[in-house]
Amino acid sequence: MNNVYDLDLEDELSSVDSTKRAWAASCVSNLIAGEENICHLLLSKNLIRLLIEWLTDDVYEVVYECIGTLR
């Protein structure tokens, strides 16, 4: 993985593994707080929709990370 553009966060947010979903939500949060062009790239991938979908997850850590990212 050479840079942030190689991350497949959409797949990680859609994973059946709750640990991967929580990690991806946390990662998105950190990336959005970074450079503006990265923020625009992530938003263009419609990751907000996935984060909203996981607000009803059965795993607390996933919900917690999604709320933090959306905040």
Secondary structure, 3 states (H helix, E strand, C coil): CCCHHHCCHHHHHCCCCHHHHHHHHHHHHHHHCCCHHHHHHHHHCCHHHHHHHHHHCCCHHHHHHHHHHHC
